[in-house]
Amino acid sequence: MSSFIQTLNDAWQRANSLLCVGLDPEPSKFPGALANRSDAIFEFCRTIVDATAPYACAFKPQIAYFAAHRAEDQLEALVAHIHAHHPGLPVILDAKRGDIGSTAEQYAREAFERYAADAVTVNPYMGFDSIEPYLAHADKGVIVLCRTSNPGGSDLQFLETGGRPLYQVVAQLAAQKWNVGGQLGLVVGATFPKEIEVVRGIVGDMPLLIPGIGAQGGDVEATVRAGRTAAGTGMLINSSRAIIYAGKGDDYAQAAARAAQETRDKINAYR
């Protein structure tokens, strides 16, 4: 049984890519060919996945975009499709769950058993016992919010705690005390490259999921230089809207493939 971290390391090497393609399906933005199809969300995402897989090291479906449209069954089918047709490319369920005890156990079952995701994003605000139930799934990854890409993240993440901002405390806890099975990664936004560098210094080679390039305007060069490991890996640099909506017409798959290839190549230029 391969662990998430091992699968990710293999994907970085095999694909020669640090690009994670985010899947945020919004039916109002779909091309006309998908209009009125009951499986439009699955079909849109499947087509994007198949087109961009050669340039990606992972996929990140955001659960809200499926659940809001009662399309959880299409999310299940999508993850199954990725595993069947693109084996070795891990799927990160972007759910940002954060609850304690038996509730967290159910969220872990949802992510890892129902959806068969390889990793899930979680919110650490309620402490270690809100993360621990996910770690019982020893082959899965758990990616903890640390320094998020949104402007409001500073409201809490920059609060001084023992002389350090809170996000640095989270990074240290995740790297040391919480990472009992070696399964953890951290979310650090590309909009804050200086903080990426600080986090990398705290956590060593721990994987960093880095949203915020593309539509959010994060700088690719600054991100890569700040977050790469000595091996030139260590990052899942996520782009969602800039790739999946690169084209507006029925050639959307080809447009997404071009955008993914260009993004991968731009990232690789600075590795």
KAWO-V817365 format. One record per residue. N is the residue number from 1. OMEGA is omega in whole degrees, -180 to 180 (NA if undefined). Layout:
n | omega
N | OMEGA
N | OMEGA
This chain:
n | omega
1 | -178
2 | 178
3 | 177
4 | -178
5 | 178
6 | 179
7 | 180
8 | 177
9 | 179
10 | -179
11 | 177
12 | -177
13 | -175
14 | -176
15 | -173
16 | -175
17 | 171
18 | -176
19 | 171
20 | -179
21 | 179
22 | -177
23 | -178
24 | -172
25 | 177
26 | -172
27 | 180
28 | -180
29 | -178
30 | 176
31 | -174
32 | -177
33 | -178
34 | -177
35 | 174
36 | 176
37 | -179
38 | 180
39 | -173
40 | -178
41 | 177
42 | -175
43 | 177
44 | -177
45 | 179
46 | -179
47 | 177
48 | -179
49 | -177
50 | -179
51 | -173
52 | -176
53 | -180
54 | -174
55 | -172
56 | 171
57 | -179
58 | 172
59 | -177
60 | 173
61 | 176
62 | -169
63 | -176
64 | -178
65 | 176
66 | -176
67 | -178
68 | -180
69 | -179
70 | -174
71 | 179
72 | 178
73 | 177
74 | 174
75 | 177
76 | -179
77 | -180
78 | 179
79 | 178
80 | 179
81 | 180
82 | -179
83 | -176
84 | -171
85 | 179
86 | -177
87 | -179
88 | 174
89 | -175
90 | 178
91 | 178
92 | 177
93 | -180
94 | -176
95 | 179
96 | -180
97 | 178
98 | 178
99 | -170
100 | 167
101 | -173
102 | 177
103 | 178
104 | 176
105 | 180
106 | 176
107 | 178
108 | 177
109 | 178
110 | -176
111 | -168
112 | -179
113 | 180
114 | -175
115 | 179
116 | 176
117 | 177
118 | 178
119 | 180
120 | 174
121 | -178
122 | 180
123 | -174
124 | -172
125 | -179
126 | 172
127 | -170
128 | -177
129 | 172
130 | 180
131 | -173
132 | -178
133 | 178
134 | -176
135 | 176
136 | 176
137 | -163
138 | -178
139 | -174
140 | 178
141 | 179
142 | -172
143 | -168
144 | 175
145 | -178
146 | 179
147 | -170
148 | -171
149 | -177
150 | -179
151 | -178
152 | 179
153 | -179
154 | -178
155 | 180
156 | -171
157 | 179
158 | 177
159 | -180
160 | 179
161 | -177
162 | 178
163 | 179
164 | 174
165 | -173
166 | -178
167 | 178
168 | 175
169 | 177
170 | -180
171 | -178
172 | 177
173 | -179
174 | -176
175 | -173
176 | -171
177 | -174
178 | -169
179 | -171
180 | -180
181 | -179
182 | -174
183 | -169
184 | 166
185 | -179
186 | 171
187 | 177
188 | -171
189 | 178
190 | 178
191 | -179
192 | -175
193 | 178
194 | 179
195 | 174
196 | -179
197 | 178
198 | -179
199 | 179
200 | 179
201 | -180
202 | -167
203 | -179
204 | -174
205 | 179
206 | 179
207 | 176
208 | 171
209 | -170
210 | 172
211 | 170
212 | 170
213 | 179
214 | -173
215 | -179
216 | 169
217 | 178
218 | -177
219 | -174
220 | -178
221 | -179
222 | 180
223 | -177
224 | -178
225 | -178
226 | -169
227 | -176
228 | 173
229 | 178
230 | 179
231 | -179
232 | 179
233 | 175
234 | -176
235 | 165
236 | -177
237 | -171
238 | 168
239 | -177
240 | -173
241 | -177
242 | 179
243 | -171
244 | 177
245 | 178
246 | 178
247 | -178
248 | -174
249 | -177
250 | 174
251 | -174
252 | -179
253 | 179
254 | 179
255 | 178
256 | 179
257 | 178
258 | -180
259 | 179
260 | 179
261 | 180
262 | -180
263 | 177
264 | -177
265 | 178
266 | 176
267 | -177
268 | -179
269 | -176
270 | -178
271 | NA
